[in-house]
Amino acid sequence: MLLIIGWQTYNLARDGGMGVAEASGQLALIGLLQFLPLFVLTPFTGLAADVFDRRNLARLTLFGQIACAAVLAVATWQDAITLPLLFAIAVVLGVVRAFAGPAYSALAPNLVPPAILPQAIALSSIAWQTGMIVGPALGGYLYVVDPALPYAVASALYVVALIGVSTIRNLPPRKASSRKNSLKQIRDGLSYVRRNRMVLSTITLDLFAVFLAGATALFPVFARDILEVGARGLSQLAMAPAVGASVTAIWFSFRPLKNNVGPAMLIAVAMFGFATIGFAFSKSMTLSLALLFVVGAADMFSVYIRQSLIQLHTPDEKRGRVSAVSQLTISASNEFGDFFSGSLAFLVGPVAAVALGGVGAVLTVGLWAVLFPVLRNTRTFDPPEELLDTNTSSHHEPAKEGA
């Protein structure tokens, strides 16, 4: 759905007389409008995931996504789609995703034992990336058939997801911290992330690398004005990273990574940056797709390690809040990164913006390897004793019991 929102935004801007740079700025605004609700609400949505039933939160967010898709379908069908409407939907989706992220992330460890959590994350990623492949593939081609059709299909699929979430069994009880007020609980979650160097390093590495090297927001620019491949080509550009990510996730579901996880994450993020640089300068659709495949594979490699480390280093009673902090950084790297990429494209052009972002990601890897020795020295997903201070060590075992 977001792919088509970006495509419609860019086309409305270009057809309305804006140049490439100015239209890229409209894509930047879409990213900003999605990020701001997440930025404001994330501490509270993380607490909500720790206090309320995570299944109910997931259901409510799906209702919101169904409504957004339905509104866009009707507006597009009636040829009433406008930039203000697209901007308003972006804000609503930002609110919905602020609640969805912590609920889903904190829910996963409640469903499987800690020993197989990395494999479960890989399998979950396969399902997610399958959607990222099939979604853009359908979206672009459905848009060619009828511009309203992608939104109608998305609305129907959200209904299917709602039914699926409703089948989740009762969850095991988790520790409550009812004696603390809400603000104190929020501070506790933020403080835990700050104290745990492993969690802090993995979260912030993704934040800065993807924030700088995000090319996704500019796919409509490359599809229409650089590679000149249209809506079908836009689908292929969006699919390529998801295919790479899916292949990587499938590999890890059968052959989970067990050794040198920290160095592997650093290498993966560096590869992400180098492939992004190559994509920026490519004039061939085939080469662009190949490089985006590498981008997706490297990103999935990093995501697999990051999510496993964060979940296994966090006690269950704090997972919602820590997942919310993680989501905030992911949103900062994705949605706010879209704003950064679009703004930079407005200033220096889309090719230079993407290339500079890739260079920034590579430099971030080198800097993080120096600032966070714990990351480059981590060999397994199990946290070494020296990483745990007196506060975090007491929570390590409950994290296993609550999963």
Order of alpha helices (4+ residues) and beta strands (2+ residues): alpha-alpha-alpha-alpha-alpha-alpha-alpha-alpha-alpha-alpha-alpha-alpha-alpha-alpha-alpha
